[in-house]
Amino acid sequence: MARRHYMVSYDIADDKRRAKVFNVLRDHGDHAQYSVFFCELSATEHARLKAYIVRVIKPSQDQVLFVDLGKAEHDLAARLEVLGQRYDPPSRLIVV
C-alpha cells in the first residue's frame, strides 16, 4: 500500500475542537509548527483522518488544509525549502 507525505495545517476557532484536531494529528504525524503537521499516510489512513476531522470541525468557522507532498518513499526533507531554523523531523521507531 503506497504511503504519501501530507502537510496538514489548521485554523480552528474553538479551543475544544482545536484540541481534538491537534490530538488526532499528533497521533498521525509530526508536529512541525503551531498548527502544522507532517503526516505519512496510506489512502485508508488519509480517508479516516479526514472523516474524523470533518465530524469535529464546524465548516463555517474552521479550516483544515491537506497538502499532498508526494510519495513517502521520497525523502520529505529534500522536498522542503526552509528559511531560518532548520526543520529536523523526529525519528520514529516502529515497535512490533
Number of C-alpha atoms within 10 A of each C-alpha: 7 9 17 19 22 22 17 20 20 17 14 20 14 12 9 12 16 17 12 15 21 20 11 13 21 14 10 17 20 19 18 16 10 9 16 19 21 23 24 22 20 16 12 11 13 17 11 12 16 14 11 13 16 14 9 15 21 14 11 7 10 15 14 18 12 16 12 13 17 15 16 16 11 12 11 17 11 7 10 10 8 9 7 5 6 8 13 8 12 10 7 8 6 5 4 3
